[in-house]
């Protein structure tokens, strides 16, 4: 594939299959002959679309997003939006999108707090729960009937999420509870996220790392990407086999890894955290690379 640089494509369509053909390559200098036959990215039945970095950056929608989503809906595609933002309820995420002119229902959104509520109700409905988190998360858990608790002697489960007010007291409470045997849960493990200025700032992964360092324990259950619980819920929601769905996101370590783990075809967009990366050197390789979501349409309606 030498000579093909998907990030600097001179071609009209900017999606590129990323896998080599599984049989011996023909002896040719024409790189296109070494590309396997893959479905066109518009041929899938359902699309699992990341939000931050794929649909919007901070509070700004990316260009022509509304048009591409409308086109997919007109083609009868199922759309679900998978985000690692656990600080907002699904209704508030839908309202945030609505304010950007993007029509999405709360039922089309899957975020880690939604996955966590479903999991905790099923497995730990009576377990005293300590939450390191912010925004809607504590209220959403309480509204679901889960018993919140801050007494390290009573806590049976610790849930870690993004928390701009994380401090030593919270670290110590969670440390004591986990050392006593509490279940160690996390909404998401992102190391950073892009803020509205496009700057990468610390995310829940940094808090998880602090707790793992002092407790010598690893997270027992992760609800967000790249763990598979979220994608399993997405597949269950659309009722389709993995190969009929396309997962699109800007982060190889979360979006692409989750899709690859379940055999869901993936597309990496360059509009978010991968924007400054010349190439994706991780082991989490997507099936397609797009400069942005609108490349799905080959630029035909997005001029
Ligand atoms: Mg993203």
py3Dmol code that shows the C-alpha trace and the ligand (Angstrom):
import py3Dmol

protein = """\
ATOM      1  CA  UNK A   1       0.000   0.000   0.000  1.00  0.00           C
ATOM      2  CA  UNK A   2       3.046   2.232  -0.184  1.00  0.00           C
ATOM      3  CA  UNK A   3       2.211   5.462  -1.920  1.00  0.00           C
ATOM      4  CA  UNK A   4      -1.407   5.507  -0.728  1.00  0.00           C
ATOM      5  CA  UNK A   5      -1.831   8.100   1.979  1.00  0.00           C
ATOM      6  CA  UNK A   6      -5.473   8.040   3.069  1.00  0.00           C
ATOM      7  CA  UNK A   7      -5.028  11.267   4.994  1.00  0.00           C
ATOM      8  CA  UNK A   8      -3.859  13.148   1.914  1.00  0.00           C
ATOM      9  CA  UNK A   9      -6.027  11.605  -0.721  1.00  0.00           C
ATOM     10  CA  UNK A  10      -6.118  13.239  -4.122  1.00  0.00           C
ATOM     11  CA  UNK A  11      -9.162  11.166  -5.032  1.00  0.00           C
ATOM     12  CA  UNK A  12     -12.739  12.367  -5.087  1.00  0.00           C
ATOM     13  CA  UNK A  13     -14.017   9.800  -2.590  1.00  0.00           C
ATOM     14  CA  UNK A  14     -11.973   9.916   0.569  1.00  0.00           C
ATOM     15  CA  UNK A  15     -12.847   6.546   2.064  1.00  0.00           C
ATOM     16  CA  UNK A  16     -10.236   3.869   1.812  1.00  0.00           C
ATOM     17  CA  UNK A  17     -10.380   0.189   2.655  1.00  0.00           C
ATOM     18  CA  UNK A  18      -7.719  -0.398   5.251  1.00  0.00           C
ATOM     19  CA  UNK A  19      -7.227  -4.132   5.024  1.00  0.00           C
ATOM     20  CA  UNK A  20      -4.933  -5.959   2.666  1.00  0.00           C
ATOM     21  CA  UNK A  21      -6.364  -8.722   0.566  1.00  0.00           C
ATOM     22  CA  UNK A  22      -6.184 -12.077   2.373  1.00  0.00           C
ATOM     23  CA  UNK A  23      -4.665 -13.915  -0.560  1.00  0.00           C
ATOM     24  CA  UNK A  24      -1.260 -13.345  -2.282  1.00  0.00           C
ATOM     25  CA  UNK A  25      -1.304  -9.967  -3.941  1.00  0.00           C
ATOM     26  CA  UNK A  26      -1.046  -9.938  -7.729  1.00  0.00           C
ATOM     27  CA  UNK A  27       2.277  -8.820  -9.102  1.00  0.00           C
ATOM     28  CA  UNK A  28       1.412  -5.291 -10.067  1.00  0.00           C
ATOM     29  CA  UNK A  29       2.497  -1.784  -9.271  1.00  0.00           C
ATOM     30  CA  UNK A  30      -1.116  -0.596  -9.343  1.00  0.00           C
ATOM     31  CA  UNK A  31      -2.093  -0.274  -5.647  1.00  0.00           C
ATOM     32  CA  UNK A  32      -5.847  -0.225  -6.368  1.00  0.00           C
ATOM     33  CA  UNK A  33      -5.668  -3.829  -7.542  1.00  0.00           C
ATOM     34  CA  UNK A  34      -4.559  -4.794  -4.026  1.00  0.00           C
ATOM     35  CA  UNK A  35      -7.734  -3.446  -2.442  1.00  0.00           C
ATOM     36  CA  UNK A  36     -10.430  -5.978  -1.622  1.00  0.00           C
ATOM     37  CA  UNK A  37     -14.047  -5.590  -2.668  1.00  0.00           C
ATOM     38  CA  UNK A  38     -15.814  -3.983   0.265  1.00  0.00           C
ATOM     39  CA  UNK A  39     -19.358  -2.698   0.557  1.00  0.00           C
ATOM     40  CA  UNK A  40     -19.754   0.970  -0.231  1.00  0.00           C
ATOM     41  CA  UNK A  41     -20.056   2.741   3.141  1.00  0.00           C
ATOM     42  CA  UNK A  42     -23.667   3.628   2.265  1.00  0.00           C
ATOM     43  CA  UNK A  43     -24.686  -0.016   1.883  1.00  0.00           C
ATOM     44  CA  UNK A  44     -25.088  -0.764   5.593  1.00  0.00           C
ATOM     45  CA  UNK A  45     -28.505  -0.999   7.269  1.00  0.00           C
ATOM     46  CA  UNK A  46     -27.638   0.732  10.537  1.00  0.00           C
ATOM     47  CA  UNK A  47     -25.117   3.368  11.552  1.00  0.00           C
ATOM     48  CA  UNK A  48     -23.693   3.690  15.069  1.00  0.00           C
ATOM     49  CA  UNK A  49     -22.328   7.211  15.126  1.00  0.00           C
ATOM     50  CA  UNK A  50     -20.059   8.771  17.735  1.00  0.00           C
ATOM     51  CA  UNK A  51     -20.986  12.335  18.716  1.00  0.00           C
ATOM     52  CA  UNK A  52     -18.046  14.400  20.000  1.00  0.00           C
ATOM     53  CA  UNK A  53     -15.530  14.798  17.209  1.00  0.00           C
ATOM     54  CA  UNK A  54     -17.801  13.105  14.681  1.00  0.00           C
ATOM     55  CA  UNK A  55     -21.082  15.064  14.774  1.00  0.00           C
ATOM     56  CA  UNK A  56     -19.939  18.103  16.730  1.00  0.00           C
ATOM     57  CA  UNK A  57     -16.846  19.639  18.305  1.00  0.00           C
ATOM     58  CA  UNK A  58     -17.682  21.073  21.711  1.00  0.00           C
ATOM     59  CA  UNK A  59     -20.799  23.156  21.023  1.00  0.00           C
ATOM     60  CA  UNK A  60     -20.299  23.484  17.274  1.00  0.00           C
ATOM     61  CA  UNK A  61     -21.864  21.040  14.804  1.00  0.00           C
ATOM     62  CA  UNK A  62     -19.458  19.926  12.109  1.00  0.00           C
ATOM     63  CA  UNK A  63     -20.310  21.202   8.594  1.00  0.00           C
ATOM     64  CA  UNK A  64     -23.262  19.613   6.745  1.00  0.00           C
ATOM     65  CA  UNK A  65     -23.947  17.058   9.481  1.00  0.00           C
ATOM     66  CA  UNK A  66     -27.683  17.773   9.377  1.00  0.00           C
ATOM     67  CA  UNK A  67     -27.805  17.006   5.648  1.00  0.00           C
ATOM     68  CA  UNK A  68     -25.931  13.709   5.848  1.00  0.00           C
ATOM     69  CA  UNK A  69     -28.071  12.441   8.744  1.00  0.00           C
ATOM     70  CA  UNK A  70     -31.223  13.470   6.897  1.00  0.00           C
ATOM     71  CA  UNK A  71     -30.007  11.625   3.798  1.00  0.00           C
ATOM     72  CA  UNK A  72     -29.358   8.436   5.795  1.00  0.00           C
ATOM     73  CA  UNK A  73     -32.837   8.630   7.342  1.00  0.00           C
ATOM     74  CA  UNK A  74     -34.408   9.112   3.902  1.00  0.00           C
ATOM     75  CA  UNK A  75     -32.653   5.931   2.780  1.00  0.00           C
ATOM     76  CA  UNK A  76     -34.328   4.043   5.634  1.00  0.00           C
ATOM     77  CA  UNK A  77     -31.127   3.560   7.639  1.00  0.00           C
ATOM     78  CA  UNK A  78     -31.320   2.993  11.388  1.00  0.00           C
ATOM     79  CA  UNK A  79     -29.296   5.569  13.299  1.00  0.00           C
ATOM     80  CA  UNK A  80     -27.971   5.306  16.835  1.00  0.00           C
ATOM     81  CA  UNK A  81     -25.606   7.776  18.476  1.00  0.00           C
ATOM     82  CA  UNK A  82     -23.011   6.296  20.818  1.00  0.00           C
ATOM     83  CA  UNK A  83     -21.224   8.701  23.120  1.00  0.00           C
ATOM     84  CA  UNK A  84     -18.963   8.314  26.131  1.00  0.00           C
ATOM     85  CA  UNK A  85     -20.445  11.475  27.681  1.00  0.00           C
ATOM     86  CA  UNK A  86     -21.931  10.257  30.954  1.00  0.00           C
ATOM     87  CA  UNK A  87     -22.542  13.685  32.459  1.00  0.00           C
ATOM     88  CA  UNK A  88     -25.751  14.374  30.503  1.00  0.00           C
ATOM     89  CA  UNK A  89     -28.983  12.387  30.418  1.00  0.00           C
ATOM     90  CA  UNK A  90     -30.041  11.158  26.989  1.00  0.00           C
ATOM     91  CA  UNK A  91     -32.819  13.771  26.917  1.00  0.00           C
ATOM     92  CA  UNK A  92     -30.305  16.555  27.477  1.00  0.00           C
ATOM     93  CA  UNK A  93     -27.960  15.206  24.812  1.00  0.00           C
ATOM     94  CA  UNK A  94     -30.929  15.172  22.382  1.00  0.00           C
ATOM     95  CA  UNK A  95     -31.738  18.764  23.419  1.00  0.00           C
ATOM     96  CA  UNK A  96     -28.103  19.774  22.884  1.00  0.00           C
ATOM     97  CA  UNK A  97     -28.255  18.310  19.366  1.00  0.00           C
ATOM     98  CA  UNK A  98     -31.611  19.993  18.763  1.00  0.00           C
ATOM     99  CA  UNK A  99     -30.009  23.346  19.632  1.00  0.00           C
ATOM    100  CA  UNK A 100     -27.464  22.665  16.889  1.00  0.00           C
ATOM    101  CA  UNK A 101     -30.312  22.025  14.435  1.00  0.00           C
ATOM    102  CA  UNK A 102     -29.827  18.237  14.538  1.00  0.00           C
ATOM    103  CA  UNK A 103     -33.007  16.222  15.163  1.00  0.00           C
ATOM    104  CA  UNK A 104     -32.263  13.132  17.279  1.00  0.00           C
ATOM    105  CA  UNK A 105     -34.585  11.442  19.782  1.00  0.00           C
ATOM    106  CA  UNK A 106     -33.375  10.411  23.265  1.00  0.00           C
ATOM    107  CA  UNK A 107     -34.116   6.795  22.306  1.00  0.00           C
ATOM    108  CA  UNK A 108     -31.537   7.034  19.515  1.00  0.00           C
ATOM    109  CA  UNK A 109     -28.782   7.890  22.007  1.00  0.00           C
ATOM    110  CA  UNK A 110     -26.759   5.385  24.034  1.00  0.00           C
ATOM    111  CA  UNK A 111     -24.377   6.805  26.624  1.00  0.00           C
ATOM    112  CA  UNK A 112     -22.515   5.139  29.524  1.00  0.00           C
ATOM    113  CA  UNK A 113     -24.928   6.354  32.215  1.00  0.00           C
ATOM    114  CA  UNK A 114     -27.827   4.717  30.344  1.00  0.00           C
ATOM    115  CA  UNK A 115     -25.834   1.480  30.055  1.00  0.00           C
ATOM    116  CA  UNK A 116     -24.791   1.768  33.718  1.00  0.00           C
ATOM    117  CA  UNK A 117     -28.373   2.206  34.970  1.00  0.00           C
ATOM    118  CA  UNK A 118     -29.504  -0.870  33.041  1.00  0.00           C
ATOM    119  CA  UNK A 119     -26.542  -2.906  34.342  1.00  0.00           C
ATOM    120  CA  UNK A 120     -26.793  -1.768  37.959  1.00  0.00           C
ATOM    121  CA  UNK A 121     -30.547  -2.370  38.091  1.00  0.00           C
ATOM    122  CA  UNK A 122     -29.929  -5.901  36.846  1.00  0.00           C
ATOM    123  CA  UNK A 123     -26.874  -6.806  38.934  1.00  0.00           C
ATOM    124  CA  UNK A 124     -26.541  -4.395  41.883  1.00  0.00           C
ATOM    125  CA  UNK A 125     -29.961  -2.907  42.500  1.00  0.00           C
ATOM    126  CA  UNK A 126     -29.541  -2.911  46.302  1.00  0.00           C
ATOM    127  CA  UNK A 127     -25.797  -2.269  46.485  1.00  0.00           C
ATOM    128  CA  UNK A 128     -24.797   1.074  48.103  1.00  0.00           C
ATOM    129  CA  UNK A 129     -23.154   3.025  45.291  1.00  0.00           C
ATOM    130  CA  UNK A 130     -20.476   5.728  45.513  1.00  0.00           C
ATOM    131  CA  UNK A 131     -20.299   7.964  42.453  1.00  0.00           C
ATOM    132  CA  UNK A 132     -17.369  10.066  41.300  1.00  0.00           C
ATOM    133  CA  UNK A 133     -19.118  12.008  38.576  1.00  0.00           C
ATOM    134  CA  UNK A 134     -20.833  15.228  37.670  1.00  0.00           C
ATOM    135  CA  UNK A 135     -23.776  16.786  35.864  1.00  0.00           C
ATOM    136  CA  UNK A 136     -26.824  14.553  35.462  1.00  0.00           C
ATOM    137  CA  UNK A 137     -25.052  11.322  36.424  1.00  0.00           C
ATOM    138  CA  UNK A 138     -25.692  11.173  40.215  1.00  0.00           C
ATOM    139  CA  UNK A 139     -29.308  12.309  39.760  1.00  0.00           C
ATOM    140  CA  UNK A 140     -29.937   9.813  36.978  1.00  0.00           C
ATOM    141  CA  UNK A 141     -28.692   6.958  39.154  1.00  0.00           C
ATOM    142  CA  UNK A 142     -30.758   8.127  42.129  1.00  0.00           C
ATOM    143  CA  UNK A 143     -33.855   8.558  39.943  1.00  0.00           C
ATOM    144  CA  UNK A 144     -33.409   4.948  38.810  1.00  0.00           C
ATOM    145  CA  UNK A 145     -33.794   3.873  42.441  1.00  0.00           C
ATOM    146  CA  UNK A 146     -30.146   3.007  43.017  1.00  0.00           C
ATOM    147  CA  UNK A 147     -28.962   3.666  46.598  1.00  0.00           C
ATOM    148  CA  UNK A 148     -26.203   6.316  46.576  1.00  0.00           C
ATOM    149  CA  UNK A 149     -23.808   6.236  49.508  1.00  0.00           C
ATOM    150  CA  UNK A 150     -20.646   8.082  50.640  1.00  0.00           C
ATOM    151  CA  UNK A 151     -19.748   5.959  53.697  1.00  0.00           C
ATOM    152  CA  UNK A 152     -16.678   3.822  52.834  1.00  0.00           C
ATOM    153  CA  UNK A 153     -17.841   1.215  55.341  1.00  0.00           C
ATOM    154  CA  UNK A 154     -21.155   0.795  53.511  1.00  0.00           C
ATOM    155  CA  UNK A 155     -20.204   1.303  49.865  1.00  0.00           C
ATOM    156  CA  UNK A 156     -20.544  -1.880  47.805  1.00  0.00           C
ATOM    157  CA  UNK A 157     -19.829  -0.407  44.383  1.00  0.00           C
ATOM    158  CA  UNK A 158     -17.804   2.570  43.127  1.00  0.00           C
ATOM    159  CA  UNK A 159     -18.689   4.190  39.809  1.00  0.00           C
ATOM    160  CA  UNK A 160     -16.032   6.470  38.302  1.00  0.00           C
ATOM    161  CA  UNK A 161     -16.759   9.050  35.628  1.00  0.00           C
ATOM    162  CA  UNK A 162     -15.580  12.459  34.445  1.00  0.00           C
ATOM    163  CA  UNK A 163     -15.465  14.851  37.396  1.00  0.00           C
ATOM    164  CA  UNK A 164     -14.062  18.364  37.205  1.00  0.00           C
ATOM    165  CA  UNK A 165     -14.273  18.542  41.007  1.00  0.00           C
ATOM    166  CA  UNK A 166     -12.358  15.332  41.616  1.00  0.00           C
ATOM    167  CA  UNK A 167     -10.162  15.745  44.692  1.00  0.00           C
ATOM    168  CA  UNK A 168      -8.175  13.833  47.295  1.00  0.00           C
ATOM    169  CA  UNK A 169     -11.208  13.288  49.554  1.00  0.00           C
ATOM    170  CA  UNK A 170     -13.107  11.540  46.748  1.00  0.00           C
ATOM    171  CA  UNK A 171     -10.031   9.513  45.858  1.00  0.00           C
ATOM    172  CA  UNK A 172      -9.657   8.394  49.464  1.00  0.00           C
ATOM    173  CA  UNK A 173     -13.336   7.444  49.858  1.00  0.00           C
ATOM    174  CA  UNK A 174     -13.240   5.338  46.678  1.00  0.00           C
ATOM    175  CA  UNK A 175      -9.844   3.890  47.658  1.00  0.00           C
ATOM    176  CA  UNK A 176     -11.144   2.732  51.059  1.00  0.00           C
ATOM    177  CA  UNK A 177     -14.308   1.240  49.562  1.00  0.00           C
ATOM    178  CA  UNK A 178     -12.460  -0.639  46.814  1.00  0.00           C
ATOM    179  CA  UNK A 179      -9.849  -1.877  49.301  1.00  0.00           C
ATOM    180  CA  UNK A 180     -12.756  -3.257  51.358  1.00  0.00           C
ATOM    181  CA  UNK A 181     -13.972  -5.177  48.310  1.00  0.00           C
ATOM    182  CA  UNK A 182     -16.397  -2.815  46.575  1.00  0.00           C
ATOM    183  CA  UNK A 183     -17.028  -3.453  42.871  1.00  0.00           C
ATOM    184  CA  UNK A 184     -14.987  -1.047  40.716  1.00  0.00           C
ATOM    185  CA  UNK A 185     -17.079   0.366  37.850  1.00  0.00           C
ATOM    186  CA  UNK A 186     -16.447   3.127  35.323  1.00  0.00           C
ATOM    187  CA  UNK A 187     -18.591   4.950  32.780  1.00  0.00           C
ATOM    188  CA  UNK A 188     -15.728   5.465  30.346  1.00  0.00           C
ATOM    189  CA  UNK A 189     -11.961   5.213  30.249  1.00  0.00           C
ATOM    190  CA  UNK A 190     -11.119   7.996  27.792  1.00  0.00           C
ATOM    191  CA  UNK A 191      -7.794   9.548  28.700  1.00  0.00           C
ATOM    192  CA  UNK A 192      -8.787  12.898  27.179  1.00  0.00           C
ATOM    193  CA  UNK A 193     -11.631  14.563  25.321  1.00  0.00           C
ATOM    194  CA  UNK A 194     -11.673  17.584  22.987  1.00  0.00           C
ATOM    195  CA  UNK A 195     -13.256  20.675  24.568  1.00  0.00           C
ATOM    196  CA  UNK A 196     -15.111  23.366  22.633  1.00  0.00           C
ATOM    197  CA  UNK A 197     -11.796  24.973  21.692  1.00  0.00           C
ATOM    198  CA  UNK A 198     -10.512  21.743  20.191  1.00  0.00           C
ATOM    199  CA  UNK A 199      -8.063  21.353  23.079  1.00  0.00           C
ATOM    200  CA  UNK A 200      -7.524  17.864  24.569  1.00  0.00           C
ATOM    201  CA  UNK A 201      -8.253  17.875  28.305  1.00  0.00           C
ATOM    202  CA  UNK A 202      -8.135  15.065  30.943  1.00  0.00           C
ATOM    203  CA  UNK A 203     -11.099  12.685  31.101  1.00  0.00           C
ATOM    204  CA  UNK A 204     -12.296   9.838  33.339  1.00  0.00           C
ATOM    205  CA  UNK A 205      -9.353   7.637  32.343  1.00  0.00           C
ATOM    206  CA  UNK A 206      -7.071   9.828  34.437  1.00  0.00           C
ATOM    207  CA  UNK A 207      -9.236   9.301  37.548  1.00  0.00           C
ATOM    208  CA  UNK A 208      -9.430   5.557  36.901  1.00  0.00           C
ATOM    209  CA  UNK A 209      -5.640   5.478  36.614  1.00  0.00           C
ATOM    210  CA  UNK A 210      -5.291   7.219  39.987  1.00  0.00           C
ATOM    211  CA  UNK A 211      -7.578   4.671  41.671  1.00  0.00           C
ATOM    212  CA  UNK A 212      -5.951   1.720  39.943  1.00  0.00           C
ATOM    213  CA  UNK A 213      -2.554   2.984  41.077  1.00  0.00           C
ATOM    214  CA  UNK A 214      -3.450   3.197  44.763  1.00  0.00           C
ATOM    215  CA  UNK A 215      -5.728   0.148  45.037  1.00  0.00           C
ATOM    216  CA  UNK A 216      -3.747  -2.171  42.727  1.00  0.00           C
ATOM    217  CA  UNK A 217      -7.159  -3.169  41.321  1.00  0.00           C
ATOM    218  CA  UNK A 218      -8.410  -2.844  37.760  1.00  0.00           C
ATOM    219  CA  UNK A 219     -11.872  -1.723  36.700  1.00  0.00           C
ATOM    220  CA  UNK A 220     -14.290  -4.648  36.956  1.00  0.00           C
ATOM    221  CA  UNK A 221     -16.898  -3.359  34.497  1.00  0.00           C
ATOM    222  CA  UNK A 222     -16.596  -0.537  31.969  1.00  0.00           C
ATOM    223  CA  UNK A 223     -19.832   0.785  30.453  1.00  0.00           C
ATOM    224  CA  UNK A 224     -18.557   3.072  27.691  1.00  0.00           C
ATOM    225  CA  UNK A 225     -16.438   2.535  24.605  1.00  0.00           C
ATOM    226  CA  UNK A 226     -14.248   0.492  23.983  1.00  0.00           C
ATOM    227  CA  UNK A 227     -15.992  -2.030  26.268  1.00  0.00           C
ATOM    228  CA  UNK A 228     -18.541  -4.040  24.369  1.00  0.00           C
ATOM    229  CA  UNK A 229     -21.595  -3.556  26.620  1.00  0.00           C
ATOM    230  CA  UNK A 230     -22.559  -0.367  24.763  1.00  0.00           C
ATOM    231  CA  UNK A 231     -22.215  -1.913  21.300  1.00  0.00           C
ATOM    232  CA  UNK A 232     -24.077  -5.042  22.411  1.00  0.00           C
ATOM    233  CA  UNK A 233     -26.950  -2.808  23.521  1.00  0.00           C
ATOM    234  CA  UNK A 234     -26.818  -0.990  20.165  1.00  0.00           C
ATOM    235  CA  UNK A 235     -26.995  -4.281  18.231  1.00  0.00           C
ATOM    236  CA  UNK A 236     -29.856  -5.451  20.456  1.00  0.00           C
ATOM    237  CA  UNK A 237     -31.669  -2.151  19.842  1.00  0.00           C
ATOM    238  CA  UNK A 238     -31.540  -2.353  16.030  1.00  0.00           C
ATOM    239  CA  UNK A 239     -31.968  -6.140  15.949  1.00  0.00           C
ATOM    240  CA  UNK A 240     -29.413  -6.587  13.167  1.00  0.00           C
ATOM    241  CA  UNK A 241     -26.271  -8.738  12.813  1.00  0.00           C
ATOM    242  CA  UNK A 242     -22.986  -6.896  13.350  1.00  0.00           C
ATOM    243  CA  UNK A 243     -21.945  -7.068   9.697  1.00  0.00           C
ATOM    244  CA  UNK A 244     -24.984  -5.013   8.626  1.00  0.00           C
ATOM    245  CA  UNK A 245     -23.983  -2.102  10.865  1.00  0.00           C
ATOM    246  CA  UNK A 246     -21.259   0.521  10.396  1.00  0.00           C
ATOM    247  CA  UNK A 247     -19.695   2.098  13.477  1.00  0.00           C
ATOM    248  CA  UNK A 248     -18.259   5.572  12.829  1.00  0.00           C
ATOM    249  CA  UNK A 249     -16.070   7.518  15.230  1.00  0.00           C
ATOM    250  CA  UNK A 250     -12.992   9.696  15.582  1.00  0.00           C
ATOM    251  CA  UNK A 251     -11.103   7.677  18.194  1.00  0.00           C
ATOM    252  CA  UNK A 252      -9.213   4.482  17.256  1.00  0.00           C
ATOM    253  CA  UNK A 253      -8.756   3.476  20.915  1.00  0.00           C
ATOM    254  CA  UNK A 254     -12.469   3.622  21.778  1.00  0.00           C
ATOM    255  CA  UNK A 255     -14.762   3.687  18.740  1.00  0.00           C
ATOM    256  CA  UNK A 256     -12.740   1.509  16.394  1.00  0.00           C
ATOM    257  CA  UNK A 257     -11.604  -0.935  19.090  1.00  0.00           C
ATOM    258  CA  UNK A 258     -15.184  -1.515  20.264  1.00  0.00           C
ATOM    259  CA  UNK A 259     -16.393  -2.217  16.737  1.00  0.00           C
ATOM    260  CA  UNK A 260     -13.498  -4.530  15.987  1.00  0.00           C
ATOM    261  CA  UNK A 261     -14.087  -6.519  19.186  1.00  0.00           C
ATOM    262  CA  UNK A 262     -17.631  -7.394  18.088  1.00  0.00           C
ATOM    263  CA  UNK A 263     -17.003  -7.703  14.352  1.00  0.00           C
ATOM    264  CA  UNK A 264     -18.854  -4.494  13.542  1.00  0.00           C
ATOM    265  CA  UNK A 265     -17.364  -2.778  10.449  1.00  0.00           C
ATOM    266  CA  UNK A 266     -15.803   0.566  11.393  1.00  0.00           C
ATOM    267  CA  UNK A 267     -15.004   3.924   9.852  1.00  0.00           C
ATOM    268  CA  UNK A 268     -12.560   6.401  11.379  1.00  0.00           C
ATOM    269  CA  UNK A 269     -13.279  10.095  10.818  1.00  0.00           C
ATOM    270  CA  UNK A 270     -10.510  12.677  10.998  1.00  0.00           C
ATOM    271  CA  UNK A 271     -12.739  15.448  12.329  1.00  0.00           C
ATOM    272  CA  UNK A 272     -12.022  14.835  16.046  1.00  0.00           C
ATOM    273  CA  UNK A 273      -9.180  13.556  18.211  1.00  0.00           C
ATOM    274  CA  UNK A 274      -7.435  11.886  15.258  1.00  0.00           C
ATOM    275  CA  UNK A 275      -7.304  15.212  13.439  1.00  0.00           C
ATOM    276  CA  UNK A 276      -3.743  15.954  14.390  1.00  0.00           C
ATOM    277  CA  UNK A 277      -2.484  12.432  13.927  1.00  0.00           C
ATOM    278  CA  UNK A 278      -0.714  11.957  10.653  1.00  0.00           C
ATOM    279  CA  UNK A 279      -1.504   8.286  10.719  1.00  0.00           C
ATOM    280  CA  UNK A 280      -3.164   5.799  13.003  1.00  0.00           C
ATOM    281  CA  UNK A 281      -0.344   3.607  14.279  1.00  0.00           C
ATOM    282  CA  UNK A 282      -2.446   1.772  16.867  1.00  0.00           C
ATOM    283  CA  UNK A 283      -3.531  -1.808  16.440  1.00  0.00           C
ATOM    284  CA  UNK A 284      -7.128  -0.578  16.182  1.00  0.00           C
ATOM    285  CA  UNK A 285      -7.465  -0.268  12.434  1.00  0.00           C
ATOM    286  CA  UNK A 286     -10.764   0.765  10.825  1.00  0.00           C
ATOM    287  CA  UNK A 287     -12.227  -0.625   7.645  1.00  0.00           C
ATOM    288  CA  UNK A 288     -12.680   2.850   6.177  1.00  0.00           C
ATOM    289  CA  UNK A 289     -11.186   6.275   6.779  1.00  0.00           C
ATOM    290  CA  UNK A 290     -13.217   9.411   6.174  1.00  0.00           C
ATOM    291  CA  UNK A 291     -12.082  12.983   6.510  1.00  0.00           C
ATOM    292  CA  UNK A 292     -15.519  13.717   7.964  1.00  0.00           C
ATOM    293  CA  UNK A 293     -18.938  12.086   8.224  1.00  0.00           C
ATOM    294  CA  UNK A 294     -20.191  13.886   5.131  1.00  0.00           C
ATOM    295  CA  UNK A 295     -17.662  11.934   3.056  1.00  0.00           C
ATOM    296  CA  UNK A 296     -20.174   9.083   3.268  1.00  0.00           C
ATOM    297  CA  UNK A 297     -21.945  10.902   0.447  1.00  0.00           C
ATOM    298  CA  UNK A 298     -18.776  11.471  -1.544  1.00  0.00           C
ATOM    299  CA  UNK A 299     -19.310  15.220  -1.215  1.00  0.00           C
ATOM    300  CA  UNK A 300     -22.248  15.063  -3.621  1.00  0.00           C
ATOM    301  CA  UNK A 301     -24.672  17.150  -1.544  1.00  0.00           C
ATOM    302  CA  UNK A 302     -22.180  18.820   0.740  1.00  0.00           C
ATOM    303  CA  UNK A 303     -20.543  21.444  -1.409  1.00  0.00           C
TER     304      UNK A 303
END
"""
ligand_1 = """\
1
MG
Mg -15.493 11.069 19.606
"""
view = py3Dmol.view(width=600, height=400)
view.addModel(protein, "pdb")
view.setStyle({"model": 0}, {"cartoon": {"style": "trace"}})
view.addModel(ligand_1, "xyz")
view.setStyle({"model": 1}, {"stick": {}})
view.zoomTo()
view.show()
